[in-house]
């Protein structure tokens, strides 16, 4: 699950080095939601959650959650409903905020969000920076930054903290069902602020996001996908979802 956050790290570091001046303005998805959309999404999913903020992306990445039972569902989740449930789950302690998703149809969709300080805390805690040090040190674009400090890790953290935190990320791509416990994801466009990332970076991020998502969609976790399609303004899902999911304090 750490790979998802390594992907986010890659987005931020490359974009930070390539475009300091372009962070403040970026494309964002235009979706509005309210408490009614969040309640409606939970009702449609039939998932019982004691505290939704305990199952944010950091919790999922650490494996600090449990699931039990399954419920059969067949429903379409609107842009507002999906935005509401993901944004609410990450509102307190999650690595992203202001999450919005728009389903365009023909398996296409777009999303936008902002990176929070919780993301920075996580990559430090999990030593993700240390795992990428060798690649960072030999990246010619980062050499001036690396030479400014005795610690490449400290330098990268400073870059992320001062430049990238709370900055907009935008992605557009496709989503489709591969089998009962896997999906296919293709990222067509990836931006941080006004900076469009290269195809090489996008493919690496795409691969790590796909690993993260499919590791969650197991039958052990209560997921079985019979049908999954992107409609205009909604995501249709038929299959099973866990009857209950809650955060735990395991693997601190």
C-alpha positions in Angstrom: 0.0 0.0 0.0 3.0 2.3 0.4 3.3 2.4 -3.3 0.3 4.7 -3.6 2.0 7.3 -1.5 5.3 6.8 -3.3 3.3 7.7 -6.4 2.0 10.9 -4.7 5.6 11.7 -3.6 6.7 11.3 -7.2 4.1 13.7 -8.4 5.0 16.4 -5.9 8.7 16.2 -6.1 8.9 16.3 -9.9 6.3 19.0 -10.1 8.0 21.0 -7.3 11.3 21.0 -9.1 9.8 21.7 -12.5 7.4 24.5 -11.7 7.6 26.4 -8.4 5.8 29.4 -10.0 2.8 27.5 -11.2 1.5 25.8 -8.1 -1.0 28.3 -6.8 -3.4 28.0 -9.8 -4.6 24.7 -11.1 -7.5 22.9 -12.7 -10.2 21.7 -10.3 -13.2 19.6 -10.8 -16.5 21.5 -10.4 -18.6 19.3 -8.1 -20.6 20.5 -5.1 -21.8 18.2 -2.3 -23.5 18.5 1.1 -24.3 16.3 4.1 -27.3 14.8 2.3 -25.0 13.4 -0.4 -22.8 11.8 2.2 -25.7 10.2 3.9 -27.2 9.0 0.6 -23.8 7.4 -0.4 -23.6 5.5 2.9 -27.2 4.3 2.5 -26.6 3.1 -1.0 -23.4 1.2 0.0 -25.1 -0.4 3.0 -21.8 -0.3 4.7 -21.8 0.3 8.5 -19.1 2.6 9.6 -18.6 3.7 13.2 -16.2 6.6 12.4 -15.6 7.3 8.7 -12.6 9.5 9.4 -10.8 6.4 10.8 -10.8 4.8 7.3 -9.0 7.5 5.4 -6.2 6.8 2.9 -3.5 6.7 5.5 -5.4 4.1 7.5 -5.9 2.0 4.4 -2.3 2.3 3.4 -1.2 1.1 6.8 -3.7 -1.8 6.8 -5.2 -0.4 10.0 -8.8 -1.5 9.2 -11.1 -4.4 9.5 -14.0 -5.6 7.4 -16.8 -8.1 8.2 -19.7 -9.6 6.3 -20.9 -8.7 2.8 -23.9 -6.9 1.3 -25.2 -7.3 -2.2 -25.8 -4.0 -3.9 -26.7 -2.6 -7.3 -26.6 1.2 -7.4 -25.3 4.3 -9.1 -23.3 6.7 -7.0 -23.4 10.3 -8.2 -20.5 12.7 -8.5 -21.6 14.5 -5.4 -22.1 11.2 -3.4 -18.7 9.8 -4.3 -17.0 13.2 -3.7 -18.8 13.5 -0.3 -17.8 10.0 1.0 -14.2 10.2 0.0 -13.7 13.8 1.1 -15.4 13.2 4.4 -13.3 10.1 5.1 -10.1 12.1 4.6 -11.3 15.3 6.3 -9.4 14.7 9.6 -6.0 13.1 9.3 -6.2 12.1 5.7 -3.4 12.8 3.1 -5.8 14.6 0.7 -8.5 17.2 1.1 -11.1 19.0 -1.1 -11.5 15.7 -3.1 -13.9 16.0 -6.1 -14.7 13.4 -8.8 -16.7 13.8 -11.9 -17.8 10.7 -14.0 -18.0 11.7 -17.7 -19.2 8.4 -19.2 -17.6 5.9 -21.6 -15.5 4.8 -18.6 -14.0 8.3 -18.3 -13.7 10.5 -15.3 -11.7 13.3 -13.7 -10.8 14.1 -10.1 -9.0 16.9 -8.2 -7.7 17.2 -4.6 -5.1 18.8 -2.5 -2.2 17.2 -0.6 -2.3 17.8 3.2 0.4 17.8 5.9 -0.8 14.3 6.9 0.7 13.0 3.6 4.1 14.6 4.6 3.9 13.0 8.1 3.1 9.6 6.6 6.0 9.5 4.1 8.4 10.4 6.9 7.0 7.9 9.3 7.0 5.1 6.8 10.5 5.9 5.5 9.2 6.4 2.0 11.7 9.2 1.4 14.6 6.9 2.5 13.4 4.3 0.0 13.6 6.7 -2.8 16.8 8.5 -1.8 19.0 6.8 -4.4 16.7 7.8 -7.3 16.3 11.3 -6.0 20.1 11.8 -5.4 20.9 10.9 -9.1 18.1 12.9 -10.6 19.8 15.8 -12.3 16.9 18.1 -11.8 17.2 17.6 -8.0 21.0 17.8 -7.7 20.9 21.5 -6.8 18.4 20.8 -4.1 20.3 17.8 -2.8 23.6 19.7 -2.6 21.9 22.4 -0.5 21.6 20.0 2.4 23.6 17.1 4.0 20.4 15.1 3.9 18.5 14.5 0.7 15.5 13.3 2.7 15.5 16.6 4.7 15.8 18.6 1.5 12.9 16.8 -0.2 10.7 17.1 2.9 11.4 20.8 2.9 10.5 21.1 -0.7 7.3 19.2 -0.2 6.3 21.1 3.0 7.0 24.6 1.6 6.0 24.2 -2.0 3.6 21.3 -2.5 1.5 21.1 0.7 -2.1 22.1 0.0 -1.6 22.5 -3.7 -4.0 21.3 -6.3 -3.6 17.9 -8.1 -5.8 17.1 -11.1 -6.2 13.8 -13.0 -8.3 12.6 -15.9 -8.5 9.0 -17.1 -10.6 5.8 -17.5 -11.8 3.1 -15.1 -13.2 -0.3 -15.9 -13.7 -3.8 -14.4 -11.0 -6.4 -15.1 -12.5 -9.2 -13.1 -14.4 -9.8 -9.9 -11.7 -8.4 -7.8 -9.7 -6.1 -10.0 -10.1 -2.9 -12.0 -8.2 -1.3 -14.8 -7.1 2.3 -14.5 -5.5 4.5 -17.2 -4.4 8.0 -16.4 -4.5 10.2 -19.5 -3.7 13.6 -17.8 -2.0 14.4 -14.5 -1.3 17.9 -13.3 0.0 19.7 -10.2 -1.1 23.3 -10.4 -0.6 24.3 -14.0 2.2 21.8 -14.6 1.3 18.8 -16.7 3.5 15.8 -15.8 5.4 13.7 -18.4 4.1 10.4 -19.6 6.9 8.5 -17.9 5.9 9.9 -14.5 2.2 9.4 -15.2 2.8 5.7 -16.1 4.7 5.1 -12.8 2.0 6.8 -10.8 -0.7 4.9 -12.7 1.0 1.6 -11.9 1.3 2.3 -8.1 -2.3 3.6 -7.9 -3.5 0.4 -9.6 -1.6 -1.8 -7.1 -3.1 0.2 -4.2 -6.7 -0.1 -5.4 -6.6 -3.7 -6.4 -5.0 -4.7 -3.1 -8.1 -3.4 -1.4 -10.6 -5.0 -3.8 -10.3 -8.5 -2.4 -13.0 -11.0 -1.5 -11.4 -11.2 1.9 -12.3 -7.5 2.3 -15.9 -8.2 1.1 -15.6 -7.0 -2.5 -16.9 -8.8 -5.5 -17.4 -6.8 -8.7 -20.1 -8.1 -11.1 -20.6 -4.9 -13.1 -18.7 -1.6 -12.9 -19.3 1.2 -15.4 -18.8 5.0 -15.6 -22.1 6.7 -16.6 -22.6 10.4 -17.2 -22.6 11.9 -13.7 -22.4 8.6 -11.8 -20.5 5.4 -11.1 -22.6 2.2 -11.4 -21.6 -0.7 -9.2 -23.2 -4.2 -9.0 -21.7 -6.8 -6.6 -20.8 -7.1 -3.0 -19.3 -4.6 -0.5 -18.3 -5.2 3.0 -21.2 -5.0 5.5 -18.9 -3.2 8.0 -15.6 -1.5 7.8 -13.8 0.2 10.7 -10.4 1.6 11.5 -8.2 -0.1 14.0 -5.1 0.7 16.0 -3.1 -2.2 14.7 0.3 -1.7 13.1 0.9 1.7 14.6 
